[in-house]
Amino acid sequence: METTDRFGPGVAEHYDSDDDVRFTPEHLALESGFLAALGGRALEFAVGTGRIALPLRARGVEVHGIDLSAAMVAQLRAKPGGADLPVVVGDYTSTRVPGEFDLVYLVYNTIGNVTTQDAQVATFANAARHLRPGGCFVVETGVPQVRPGERFRVFRHDARGVGYDEYDVDDPAAQRMWSHHVTDGVRRSIPFRYVWPAELDLMARLAGMRLRERWGWWDRSAFTGRSASHVSVWEAVREPVRERHS
């Protein structure tokens, strides 16, 4: 369903040199600790270079992965212990890994790399297929910052370059955007579909999961109306989630 690989060799080679806080040892310890508390057998959608999978496995969690990019997986394989981590090269909206898992997770805004609503719904359904009853699906992503009629929003402007988001103002219902990164005069653009927390909750319900907790960040800070991101945990219930009426 999502078969375009946008993380080829040119991107994969430099992926881990990103200066985002998510790549620091302190953050990796924080994020892997949060995930380790949720289960003993985990599956990462978009495992990539093993940024999270390897620290999580170092905590004693059995980790498997799915990733569309063979180049990103090659970077994982080159790291200490990376050759032993089971990974399937494929589309995480539909690829099946044998067995049941305590935890499936998809982090760093990657749900937005799935650029249609149907494919995002399929992602939740595929996560649910992998979970044992009571298992959890965790998604970390940003809260959309778009304003009505706004086309461009700069999110970075420093010595390393410029980053800005471009929103589709002609068809806002499609929730399409492109993230542009300009470094040394070269622009790299990645399409996204931005998605609201409430919409993700509905996708989870359709897949037979219910929201268990939602945080503003991996440190379990409160999620509020001012939060720019969220870490959401849905639990597999294996039955339609119905409203409760008093």
Helices and strands as residue ranges (DSSP letters): H 9-12, G 15-17, G 21-23, H 25-36, E 41-45, H 53-58, E 62-67, H 70-77, G 82-84, E 87-89, E 101-106, G 110-113, H 117-130, E 131-142, E 152-158, E 161-167, G 172-174, E 176-183, E 186-193, H 197-206, E 209-215, E 229-236
